[in-house]
Amino acid sequence: MGGDFGPEVVVPAAERFLRHRPEVRLILVGREDELRRRSKPEWGERLRVHPATETVGMDELPSKVLRNKKDSSMRVAINLVQTGEAQACVSAGNTGALMATARFVLKMLDRVDRPAIITAIPSLRAQTHVLDLGANVDCSAEHLFQFAVMGSELVAAVEELPSPTVGLLNIGQEEIKGNEQVKEAHELLSRSSLNYVGYVEGDDIFLGDVDVVVCDGFVGNVALKTSEGVAKLVSQRLKEQFSRNWLTRLSALAAMPVIRRFRRTFDPRRYNGASLLGLRGIVIKSHGGADVLAFENAIRIAEKEIHTNVPQRIAERVALQLKVRAAQSSPETP
Amino acid sequence: MGGDFGPEVVVPAAERFLRHRPEVRLILVGREDELRRRSKPEWGERLRVHPATETVGMDELPSKVLRNKKDSSMRVAINLVQTGEAQACVSAGNTGALMATARFVLKMLDRVDRPAIITAIPSLRAQTHVLDLGANVDCSAEHLFQFAVMGSELVAAVEELPSPTVGLLNIGQEEIKGNEQVKEAHELLSRSSLNYVGYVEGDDIFLGDVDVVVCDGFVGNVALKTSEGVAKLVSQRLKEQFSRNWLTRLSALAAMPVIRRFRRTFDPRRYNGASLLGLRGIVIKSHGGADVLAFENAIRIAEKEIHTNVPQRIAERVALQLKVRAAQSSPETP
């Protein structure tokens, strides 16, 4: 039970989700007494409590968590996925620790070097999935290529798009265009069986002409945080302008239903839940500051990935992609 | 006369500027007949035309421009800065070509390895200056350090801030925090005489708690384009929501003065004009799609940098910084 609010948010989110999905069962992992006290007994077997005595702090180092916190709610929840008792793990805890623990316990899929973090971001057309968002700061071309394969397959599965378009994030200056890894990844992607559309720039994430945007974790994280910063600035300025004097306050009253609807289209809670891709199991990271609605959305994403069998699909796609490449490098082979 | 509109925008922008600044003289560089035809003769010596027969296309490769376009308006304008006939050059042309030409003709300041592009971005408090925005895709720690020194000095000069705060752009994940260059630059900056506040994240650009944000050109360019994308998305969604039906249109009417004022606070024209730092001269890059008001703003930035003698101040600061470092590495020396 991590995140900024722990059981206070997670338990009601779980109960809301159960109300909407009569066929689903959830396991709450954490301090038994608190979880029992907070959850309604009426759910019976649909909302089990699984004890874990430790918690992982938001600032703890992943390596230390891995070594020392073997009975943390995070570790125990991922163990449940590993043993097959649970089909997915949703956590609002420390991202680095979640990543390290998931990688250690669940293991990577064959031929995938690193896990990547992906999330949907609102765009003009609908939404764009961006990865990696911070799991990997120094990426080789091959890593970027693997991210593209995984991201494409995730979107194909959960959005039911037969062949999602994939763009590689780059900058627009001529000649100095792109660093070496990006240029090399561009070559790999151009020869792949993905629906690769070429380079895209930062603004393309929000214009939505491409389904998947691939970049290294440093760049992806900066882009995500930047967009959050702009959104905060816009929201603050709008509020200021409407509260300048009695006349603007009056017009705010008139415009309120519109403004509210406008705000809703950007509501970060509707986009809460990032997937850790490349693992032998489903792990969803909720924002640490998620509220009940936001956390419920993260559970919903986990459910979708279970139903569409995302890890299995990614494993198959990675294997297929390797065959395509092998065939290209030795065209003589029958 | 580059950019998307050429003299159509540049000439009226120059005339607007002259109207506001009676002590200033401008030189228009480009095709003589067209410039004479478009500009009013009444300006006399205050608006001279300097002929240049060639133009640089927005997609031309910088290396080719440098070799083949020796009578382009861009090259001639920068030559005028080099000979001292002009004190600054403002161009809406091809960024890569402008950078390469400026570097070739004006040369770098002593001990500065690379030019960097810096611009102001609106933030909650006022504005934040960010560099590099795309001149350098692969940066060493030393490059990032030099950007910090140059950016800090520019802001000190033009914003009249005695000691601007400087942040280094990074991502927030623990342990995997930052790539090697960023970590090393952090060490260099921590020991410097700059008002260095440590790591900042993408959203800090817009919260405005720091005056200068330093990053490599790839990351900076993505952050800038990302913020443009979010702004477009927000503007489009707001328009959509207000035009949904007659009721929302009516409320738009009521809210229009507020919305207009809100839009004005983000008007990209108010922020048009990026400085090329590290050169022995002042070169300002206007957005290619700048209109008259926006281009006028770029001229205004050039004027400010002339008055505050930015290249000279940067040269002095770089020299001082090197002394600080030398003193640190050999504390025995008197």
Boltz contact constraints between the chains, C-beta under 6 A:
constraints:
  - contact:
      token1: [A, 61]
      token2: [B, 175]
      max_distance: 6.0
  - contact:
      token1: [A, 62]
      token2: [B, 175]
      max_distance: 6.0
  - contact:
      token1: [A, 95]
      token2: [B, 173]
      max_distance: 6.0
  - contact:
      token1: [A, 96]
      token2: [B, 173]
      max_distance: 6.0
  - contact:
      token1: [A, 96]
      token2: [B, 174]
      max_distance: 6.0
  - contact:
      token1: [A, 96]
      token2: [B, 175]
      max_distance: 6.0
  - contact:
      token1: [A, 124]
      token2: [B, 233]
      max_distance: 6.0
  - contact:
      token1: [A, 134]
      token2: [B, 171]
      max_distance: 6.0
  - contact:
      token1: [A, 134]
      token2: [B, 173]
      max_distance: 6.0
  - contact:
      token1: [A, 137]
      token2: [B, 179]
      max_distance: 6.0
  - contact:
      token1: [A, 138]
      token2: [B, 179]
      max_distance: 6.0
  - contact:
      token1: [A, 171]
      token2: [B, 134]
      max_distance: 6.0
  - contact:
      token1: [A, 171]
      token2: [B, 218]
      max_distance: 6.0
  - contact:
      token1: [A, 171]
      token2: [B, 221]
      max_distance: 6.0
  - contact:
      token1: [A, 173]
      token2: [B, 95]
      max_distance: 6.0
  - contact:
      token1: [A, 173]
      token2: [B, 96]
      max_distance: 6.0
  - contact:
      token1: [A, 173]
      token2: [B, 134]
      max_distance: 6.0
  - contact:
      token1: [A, 174]
      token2: [B, 96]
      max_distance: 6.0
  - contact:
      token1: [A, 175]
      token2: [B, 61]
      max_distance: 6.0
  - contact:
      token1: [A, 175]
      token2: [B, 62]
      max_distance: 6.0
  - contact:
      token1: [A, 175]
      token2: [B, 96]
      max_distance: 6.0
  - contact:
      token1: [A, 176]
      token2: [B, 137]
      max_distance: 6.0
  - contact:
      token1: [A, 179]
      token2: [B, 137]
      max_distance: 6.0
  - contact:
      token1: [A, 179]
      token2: [B, 138]
      max_distance: 6.0
  - contact:
      token1: [A, 201]
      token2: [B, 225]
      max_distance: 6.0
  - contact:
      token1: [A, 202]
      token2: [B, 222]
      max_distance: 6.0
  - contact:
      token1: [A, 202]
      token2: [B, 225]
      max_distance: 6.0
  - contact:
      token1: [A, 202]
      token2: [B, 226]
      max_distance: 6.0
  - contact:
      token1: [A, 202]
      token2: [B, 229]
      max_distance: 6.0
  - contact:
      token1: [A, 203]
      token2: [B, 225]
      max_distance: 6.0
  - contact:
      token1: [A, 203]
      token2: [B, 228]
      max_distance: 6.0
  - contact:
      token1: [A, 203]
      token2: [B, 229]
      max_distance: 6.0
  - contact:
      token1: [A, 205]
      token2: [B, 229]
      max_distance: 6.0
  - contact:
      token1: [A, 206]
      token2: [B, 229]
      max_distance: 6.0
  - contact:
      token1: [A, 206]
      token2: [B, 230]
      max_distance: 6.0
  - contact:
      token1: [A, 206]
      token2: [B, 233]
      max_distance: 6.0
  - contact:
      token1: [A, 218]
      token2: [B, 171]
      max_distance: 6.0
  - contact:
      token1: [A, 218]
      token2: [B, 179]
      max_distance: 6.0
  - contact:
      token1: [A, 219]
      token2: [B, 219]
      max_distance: 6.0
  - contact:
      token1: [A, 219]
      token2: [B, 222]
      max_distance: 6.0
  - contact:
      token1: [A, 221]
      token2: [B, 171]
      max_distance: 6.0
  - contact:
      token1: [A, 222]
      token2: [B, 202]
      max_distance: 6.0
  - contact:
      token1: [A, 222]
      token2: [B, 219]
      max_distance: 6.0
  - contact:
      token1: [A, 222]
      token2: [B, 223]
      max_distance: 6.0
  - contact:
      token1: [A, 223]
      token2: [B, 222]
      max_distance: 6.0
  - contact:
      token1: [A, 223]
      token2: [B, 226]
      max_distance: 6.0
  - contact:
      token1: [A, 225]
      token2: [B, 201]
      max_distance: 6.0
  - contact:
      token1: [A, 225]
      token2: [B, 202]
      max_distance: 6.0
  - contact:
      token1: [A, 225]
      token2: [B, 203]
      max_distance: 6.0
  - contact:
      token1: [A, 226]
      token2: [B, 202]
      max_distance: 6.0
  - contact:
      token1: [A, 226]
      token2: [B, 223]
      max_distance: 6.0
  - contact:
      token1: [A, 226]
      token2: [B, 226]
      max_distance: 6.0
  - contact:
      token1: [A, 226]
      token2: [B, 227]
      max_distance: 6.0
  - contact:
      token1: [A, 227]
      token2: [B, 226]
      max_distance: 6.0
  - contact:
      token1: [A, 227]
      token2: [B, 230]
      max_distance: 6.0
  - contact:
      token1: [A, 228]
      token2: [B, 203]
      max_distance: 6.0
  - contact:
      token1: [A, 229]
      token2: [B, 202]
      max_distance: 6.0
  - contact:
      token1: [A, 229]
      token2: [B, 203]
      max_distance: 6.0
  - contact:
      token1: [A, 229]
      token2: [B, 205]
      max_distance: 6.0
  - contact:
      token1: [A, 229]
      token2: [B, 206]
      max_distance: 6.0
  - contact:
      token1: [A, 230]
      token2: [B, 206]
      max_distance: 6.0
  - contact:
      token1: [A, 230]
      token2: [B, 227]
      max_distance: 6.0
  - contact:
      token1: [A, 230]
      token2: [B, 230]
      max_distance: 6.0
  - contact:
      token1: [A, 233]
      token2: [B, 124]
      max_distance: 6.0
  - contact:
      token1: [A, 233]
      token2: [B, 206]
      max_distance: 6.0
  - contact:
      token1: [A, 234]
      token2: [B, 234]
      max_distance: 6.0
  - contact:
      token1: [A, 236]
      token2: [B, 124]
      max_distance: 6.0
  - contact:
      token1: [A, 237]
      token2: [B, 262]
      max_distance: 6.0
  - contact:
      token1: [A, 237]
      token2: [B, 265]
      max_distance: 6.0
  - contact:
      token1: [A, 238]
      token2: [B, 262]
      max_distance: 6.0
  - contact:
      token1: [A, 241]
      token2: [B, 258]
      max_distance: 6.0
  - contact:
      token1: [A, 241]
      token2: [B, 261]
      max_distance: 6.0
  - contact:
      token1: [A, 241]
      token2: [B, 262]
      max_distance: 6.0
  - contact:
      token1: [A, 242]
      token2: [B, 258]
      max_distance: 6.0
  - contact:
      token1: [A, 248]
      token2: [B, 258]
      max_distance: 6.0
  - contact:
      token1: [A, 251]
      token2: [B, 254]
      max_distance: 6.0
  - contact:
      token1: [A, 251]
      token2: [B, 255]
      max_distance: 6.0
  - contact:
      token1: [A, 251]
      token2: [B, 258]
      max_distance: 6.0
  - contact:
      token1: [A, 254]
      token2: [B, 251]
      max_distance: 6.0
  - contact:
      token1: [A, 254]
      token2: [B, 254]
      max_distance: 6.0
  - contact:
      token1: [A, 255]
      token2: [B, 251]
      max_distance: 6.0
  - contact:
      token1: [A, 255]
      token2: [B, 255]
      max_distance: 6.0
  - contact:
      token1: [A, 258]
      token2: [B, 241]
      max_distance: 6.0
  - contact:
      token1: [A, 258]
      token2: [B, 242]
      max_distance: 6.0
  - contact:
      token1: [A, 258]
      token2: [B, 248]
      max_distance: 6.0
  - contact:
      token1: [A, 258]
      token2: [B, 251]
      max_distance: 6.0
  - contact:
      token1: [A, 261]
      token2: [B, 241]
      max_distance: 6.0
  - contact:
      token1: [A, 262]
      token2: [B, 237]
      max_distance: 6.0
  - contact:
      token1: [A, 262]
      token2: [B, 238]
      max_distance: 6.0
  - contact:
      token1: [A, 262]
      token2: [B, 241]
      max_distance: 6.0
  - contact:
      token1: [A, 265]
      token2: [B, 237]
      max_distance: 6.0
